[in-house]
Amino acid sequence: MKTIMPKNVLDHKDAVILDVREVEEVQAGRIEGSTHIPLGLLEFRLHELDKLKPHIVVCRSGARSGRATAYLTEQGFDATNMVGGMNEWQGTTV
């Protein structure tokens, strides 16, 4: 599985940042410009994602995003897990 450190995420301007946390978690703050699809709904909303773009997957600690990254990779996406999740994010949130 491909991984990326939080400090390097914004260097990938062409990537979709996919936040797979629950609604309550996202309301506390998310990376600006990120797409929110809770992990439990990912398989049902997969059609909303562009397979031609790379995806960086984010959750609170990195565990759920790891599962989502593995699933997306199995489905033919270029997906990368953000190590440490939002717990390690030092950038601004909206």
DOKEFI-729872 format. One record per atom (N, C-alpha, C): residue in one letter; x, y negated, z. Coordinates in steps of 0.05 Angstrom, whole numbers, plus 5000, padded with zeros to 4 digits. Last residue first. Layout:
REM residues N
AXYZ...
***
This chain:
REM residues 94
V478345305152V475945135148V473545275161T485145265174T482645415169T480445215165T492145255160T489645135167T487345315161G496845775180G495845565163G493245445174Q498146225208Q499045965219Q498045725203W495746855224W495546635205W496346365219E495447275258E498147175252E498146935233N490147375261N491547345286N494347225282M488547485210M488247215219M489547165246G493548005197G490947875194G490947585204G498048325196G497448175221G494748025220V498948265126V499848385151V499148205175M494348315078M495848105093M496448225121N494948775024N494048725052N495748515065T492948724957T495148704976T493948635004A490949004895A490348904921A492748924940D488549054836D491248984846D490748854873F483749584828F484449304833F487449284841G481850104823G483249984801G484049694804Q479850344867Q477850264847Q479150114823E484250414899E482950654888E481050584865T484749884914T486750004898T485750254884L480249834947L480449674923L482449794904Y481750194989Y479350234973Y479450084946A486349935009A486450214999A484150274980T484049455026T486149455005T486349724993A480549635066A479449505042A481449505019R484249825103R482350005091R481149895065G486849335113G488349565103G486549765090S482849035135S483848955109S485549175096R482449305184R480249315164R481149245137A487749165203A486849435201A484549465181G488948635210G490348775189G489349055185S486148315245S488748415254S490348555232R481848075216R482747965241R485648045248C483448065146C481548115168C482647985193V484448025075V484847915102V482648005121V487848145015V485648215033V486348145062I488647874954I490047894980I487747925000H488548094887H487048034911H488748064936P489347874819P490348004843P488747914867K484447964767K485947784785K487047954809L481448314740L483748204725L485448024743K477048454769K479248644768K481748534755D473548034809D474748044782D477248224783L467648184845L470448144844L471548184816E462448354845E462848064847E465847984844H462348904847H461848774821H462348474821L462449014901L464949034885L464748894858R458449044936R458948784924R461448774907F458449544957F455949454945F456349184930E463449594981E462749774959E460249684944L463049175022L464949164999L464149344976L460249175068L458749115043L460449125018G463849265109G461549455106G459949405080L467248815105L468149085096L465849275091P464148225078P464648405101P465448685091I466947775039I465248005036I465948195059H468747135020H467947295043H466047525034T474446844992T471846974986T471147155010S477746225008S477446515009S474646595002G478345685011G478145794985G477746104984E481845695072E480445535052E480645665024I480946215115I482846095098I481245945076R476346065170R477346235148R479346075132G472946075231G475045955214G476046155194A468546255256A470546135273A472846015257Q465746505215Q464746245225Q466746105243V468346995213V468946795192V467946515200E466047255256E468947205256E469646985236E460747305240E461347145264E464347075265V461147645194V460247365192V461047195216E467248035195E464447995199E463747705198R472448045143R471448035171R468348005171V474948035095V473048255099V472048265128D476647585047D476347605076D474247815081L481047514996L478547655003L478547705033I483647084953I483847154981I481147264990V486147204891V483647164905V484147254934A491946884863A490547104877A487947014890D494646464842D492846604824D491246824837K498046294883K495746124876K493746264857H501646494927H500346654905H497746514897D502946214970D504846194947D503646334923L499546345010L498846104994L500746064971V502246785034V499746815020V499146585001N506646765066N507146765037N504546775021K505146795119K506546545111K506946535080P503147325124P501347095123P502646845112M506347795080M506347645105M504547405103I503348345048I504448075046I504347955074T503649005017T503148815039T504448545034K501049564983K502549314982K501749145006M501750245000M500050005000M501849755000
***
